[in-house]
Structure formats: structure tokens, C-alpha cells
């Protein structure tokens, strides 16, 4: 069950993300309102990054690609995330 929670948390982070632009790079950021142990596991897998004092995290390229694969796994209608 923990693996599914981790997968769905990453997918929700992706689906609720926004693009944050600075002078050098565009990041997909999301609020980190998920269980800390799940966020820690996602950080260890290098799917997300961010510091502990911040209220948001950003998704790595690997995290974005994995979230897209999870969307294929969990959603029959791929149009739900087409714009992401």
C-alpha cells in the first residue's frame, strides 16, 4: 500500500504543479502537503527536490517523466493530463 501512496502522491504533486520561472530555468513546483515520510522517499528517488523549510518542492525531470508514466497507469482518459 505504501508504494501506491508514494506513486499517487507523486502523481498529485505533478497534477497540481505550476511553472515557476526565474532568469535561468523554469521549474514545476507544487505544495508539499503530503506525509513527510512519502516526500522523503520521493526525494531519495530524486523525483522531487526542495529544502525542509520551504512549503513547496519542485519536480525533477525524472520525477516529471515518472509521473507521466503513472498517469498512464492510473488514468484511462489521458486527456486529463494532456495540458501538463
C-alpha positions in Angstrom: 0.0 0.0 0.0 2.9 2.4 0.8 4.1 2.1 -2.8 0.7 3.1 -4.2 0.6 6.0 -1.8 4.0 7.1 -2.9 3.0 6.8 -6.6 -0.2 8.7 -6.2 1.5 11.4 -4.1 4.0 12.0 -6.9 1.2 12.0 -9.5 -0.8 14.5 -7.4 2.3 16.7 -7.0 2.6 16.7 -10.8 -1.1 17.3 -11.5 -1.3 20.2 -9.0 2.1 21.8 -10.1 2.7 25.2 -11.6 5.6 26.6 -13.6 7.9 28.9 -11.7 10.2 30.9 -13.9 13.4 32.7 -12.9 16.2 34.1 -15.0 17.8 30.8 -15.7 15.3 27.9 -15.5 11.6 27.0 -15.4 10.7 24.6 -12.6 7.5 22.7 -12.0 6.6 23.4 -8.3 4.0 22.0 -6.0 2.9 22.5 -2.4 4.2 19.7 -0.2 1.0 18.9 1.8 1.7 15.2 1.9 3.1 12.8 4.5 6.7 13.7 5.2 7.9 10.1 5.0 6.4 9.9 1.5 8.1 13.2 0.5 11.4 11.9 1.9 11.1 8.8 -0.2 10.4 10.8 -3.3 13.4 13.0 -2.6 15.6 9.9 -2.1 14.4 8.7 -5.5 15.3 12.1 -6.9 11.8 12.7 -8.2 11.4 15.9 -6.1 13.8 18.5 -4.6 13.5 21.3 -2.1 14.6 22.2 1.4 12.8 21.3 4.6 11.9 24.9 5.5 10.1 25.6 2.2 6.4 25.0 1.7 6.9 23.8 -1.8 9.0 21.3 -3.7 9.9 21.1 -7.4 9.7 18.1 -9.6 12.9 16.9 -11.3 12.9 15.9 -15.0 13.0 12.2 -13.8 10.0 12.9 -11.5 8.0 14.5 -14.3 8.7 11.6 -16.6 7.8 9.1 -13.9 4.6 11.0 -13.0 3.5 10.8 -16.7 4.0 7.1 -16.7 2.0 6.8 -13.5 -0.8 8.8 -15.2 -0.9 6.2 -18.0 -1.0 3.5 -15.3 -3.8 5.1 -13.2 -5.9 7.0 -15.7 -7.9 5.5 -18.6 -8.5 9.0 -20.0 -5.2 10.5 -20.9 -6.8 13.8 -21.8 -7.0 14.7 -18.1 -3.3 15.5 -18.1 -2.7 16.3 -21.7 -2.1 20.0 -20.9 0.5 19.2 -18.2 
